[in-house]
Amino acid sequence: MSDPQKNDVRELTDEELSAIEEKYDEGAATRSVSPRFAQFLRYVALTFAVYHYLTAGFALPPDYWHMGWHLSGLFILTYSFYPLFKTKGAFDLKNGAGRLGGVPYIDILLMVLGVFSALYLGLAWRGIEWLGVEEMTFRMGNPNNWDLLFGCILIVLVLDIARRTLGWVLPLIISIFISYALFGPYFPGLLQHPGVKFNTFVSSMYFPQEGIFGVTLWVVSTIVFHFVLFGVIAQRTGLGQLFIDNATILAGRYTGGPAKVSVVSSAFFGTISGSSVANTVSTGALTIPNMKRLGYPGHFAGGVEAAASAGGQITPPIMGAAAFIMAEFLEVPYTTIVIAAIFPALLHYVGVFAVVHLMARKLGLKGLAKEALPQLGAVWRDGWANIVPLVGLLVVLFSGYTPYMSAFCGISLALIAGMSRAREPLTLVYALAFIAFVIWKYMGSGFDLTMSCILVFGAALATFNPQRRVSIQQMADTFETGVKYALAVGAASAAVGIVIGVINTTGVGFRIGFMVTQAASNLGTDLAWLFTFGAYELFSVEDLTLFISLVFIAMACILMGAGVPTTALYIMLVSVAQPALAQLGIPPIASHMFVLYYGVVAEITPPVCTSAYAAAAIANSNPFRTGISAFTLGLGKVVAPMAFVYAPVLLFVSSAGFDLWEFSYTAASCIAGVICLSAAVVGYWLAPMGALFRILMALAGLIFIAPSLQADLVALVIASPAVLSQIIARRGSHAPA
């Protein structure tokens, strides 16, 4: 099947790009409301954003109040912006009876109930004497009627806002977990349990520490939202364009230049954006038309952008929301997760880069002309100040301060870089306010002298930004956009808290984990004879059990990832994978990263691959074929998790320890495997490659991933016929006629 209108390389307008993002990003499409109601929602969104920004820098209120305010904002905005059902015309403005500003009264009622149920916990924490509500200490596990009423309302409404923003799949899965908790005696075999009493269930889901007011909502309301906001502001002030320009300078002149620009710019952009679709639309608007002009097929151009952009959730330092939750689950600093993610992210981009390069060689495509490249001096002369906020954020983060303090400093520096100018004295109020904050923190021993000097210098430096100043109106729009981006992940985090509550209450994670390892062990025992040659055993039963367990979990991640956001998928599956892989001796950080990576792979795996569909809309190509291209381009991300489970040294921070020689050898072996797989996918290395040799290269690539000298020697033997044939074919093509 050929791509329709393959040669149509018209660049899309901002409005068309926004429409694409709204169509394929779960939380981007919102209902039209009347101007006055829109103004009210704008104030709510700005209050929501400013509240989170200020509490990150000054002080967080008690958890139950903080998460209650966060949930209240989610309820108001979600019920205002998202209709009951996403039918055709549901997002259009409709006035008349039964509506307030375009929002049905039923949604207004649900909004009010949601706010009351979210704030009741804080109001009743010390007891409400006139309602006969005792202090929380006496009600834990023994909820009264008010607790049951508001708890039930909250559970239902949290599932509803998750459905409205993300679709039916996630709420249905959570409903199965709820059924399992309440009807445990009716489940078969190992899954059977005594069941959880209804009162106990509501108490577990509603009261803090587990359930809805648990770790996932805490992380999103305290950390993730701030990083989403930072990414949106940094992009608005010019950091995203700085990344694209530098990627073009670095890679544009080489073979297949625009495609390599797509990979490099998406890797850069991924450092500030944890959203795959936002990354695809932002960088793909420039790179996809350029790739098509150069001669890449539309489906391949879209696949390149989707595969590269999906790496945003695994690219340090600002990864997706799941990475912050992982840090809480593992009880390690977020910087530990960032360091662990460096090589796996590199391996992913090496895979995409290799396929792009080999495809360009196969198609005979050249790079961009020198005059088409941006000038390095001009790019940095105009945009240097936009890097200051990112540097400031990273310095604070890696100096041991909390992630939300680093986000506060990053956002503050981004505001200064965007809105303060030394040549306009009145605008220096933003810089002076932040400098006053830094001095206040220093006086209270919150910042040491070195950190204080760095931040004050960064604030002063950013005021010399030569770019045009961002107005208050434009920055308010940016804040509002950041809040809208955070609604879907907020709804998902609240809903998935129910899953964690059920797992903690019933122990179902350990039960399913045992079932996975038991099934893998039985299958490994049955297959062991295939790998036994007399007294020589190529793979032991333990090796086979581990490999089969990994395959089972990877398949579950990819299958469940069809329609479930990465964050929610990670939380649900790690509860199963961690107990299963822990029984097989895998370090916790390796098993958590394994699940996270396959959750991200699901984003570029047909039939549901939102990043690829967004890229296909920009490329004007067949969506399914674009998804297939994205999946094959993302093979590095498919095989990387297997590599770091077998060789945790690749994560740098594994409890197994770090050895430089072991890391270097294993990393080289993995890169060789990814390059072999890339050659097999494209059917080209030094020359065109036949089907048999492609199969040999693919097999060799998979074996290279296994980190052992024995496996590497086997891989070399398998790959050698293909490599020799390529060398001979290359020499033949260069021989004189």
Sequence and secondary structure as in RCSB ss.txt:
>XXXX:A:sequence
MSDPQKNDVRELTDEELSAIEEKYDEGAATRSVSPRFAQFLRYVALTFAVYHYLTAGFALPPDYWHMGWHLSGLF
ILTYSFYPLFKTKGAFDLKNGAGRLGGVPYIDILLMVLGVFSALYLGLAWRGIEWLGVEEMTFRMGNPNNWDLLF
GCILIVLVLDIARRTLGWVLPLIISIFISYALFGPYFPGLLQHPGVKFNTFVSSMYFPQEGIFGVTLWVVSTIVF
HFVLFGVIAQRTGLGQLFIDNATILAGRYTGGPAKVSVVSSAFFGTISGSSVANTVSTGALTIPNMKRLGYPGHF
AGGVEAAASAGGQITPPIMGAAAFIMAEFLEVPYTTIVIAAIFPALLHYVGVFAVVHLMARKLGLKGLAKEALPQ
LGAVWRDGWANIVPLVGLLVVLFSGYTPYMSAFCGISLALIAGMSRAREPLTLVYALAFIAFVIWKYMGSGFDLT
MSCILVFGAALATFNPQRRVSIQQMADTFETGVKYALAVGAASAAVGIVIGVINTTGVGFRIGFMVTQAASNLGT
DLAWLFTFGAYELFSVEDLTLFISLVFIAMACILMGAGVPTTALYIMLVSVAQPALAQLGIPPIASHMFVLYYGV
VAEITPPVCTSAYAAAAIANSNPFRTGISAFTLGLGKVVAPMAFVYAPVLLFVSSAGFDLWEFSYTAASCIAGVI
CLSAAVVGYWLAPMGALFRILMALAGLIFIAPSLQADLVALVIASPAVLSQIIARRGSHAPA
>XXXX:A:secstr
   TTTT      HHHHHHHHHHHSTTT      HHHHHHHHHHHHHHHHHHHHHHHS    HHHHHHHHHHHHH
HHHHHHS SS  TTTTS   STTEETTEEHHHHHHHHHHHHHHHHHHHTTT BGGGTB  HHHHTTS  HHHHHH
HHHHHHHHHHHHHHHH SHHHHHHHHHHHHHHTGGGS GGG      HHHHHHHHHSTTSGGGSHHHHHIIIIIH
HHHHHHHHHHHHTHHHHHHHHHHHHHTTSTTHHHHHHHHHHHHHHTT   HHHHHHHHHHHHHHHHHHHT  HHH
HHHHHHHHHHGGGGSSSS  HHHHHHHHHHT  HHHHHHHTHHHHHHHHHHHHHHHHHHHHHHT     GGGS  
HHHHHHHHGGGGHHHHHHHHHHHTT  HHHHHHHHHHHHHHHHH BTTBGGGGHHHHHHHHHHHHHHHTTSS HH
HHHHHHHHHHHHTT  S    HHHHHHHHHHHHHHHHHHHHHHHHHHHHHHHHHHH HHHHHHHHHHHHHHHHHH
HHGGGGEETTEESS HHHHHHHHHHHHHHHHHHHHTSSS HHHHHHHHHHHHHHHHHHTT  HHHHHHHHHHHHH
HGGGSTTS HHHHHHHHHHT  HHHHHHHHHHHTHHHHHHHHHHHH GGGGSS TT   HHHHHHHHHHHHHHHH
HHHHHHHTBSSSB  HHHHHHHHHHHHHHHS SHHHHHHHHHHHHHHHHHHHHHHHHHHS  
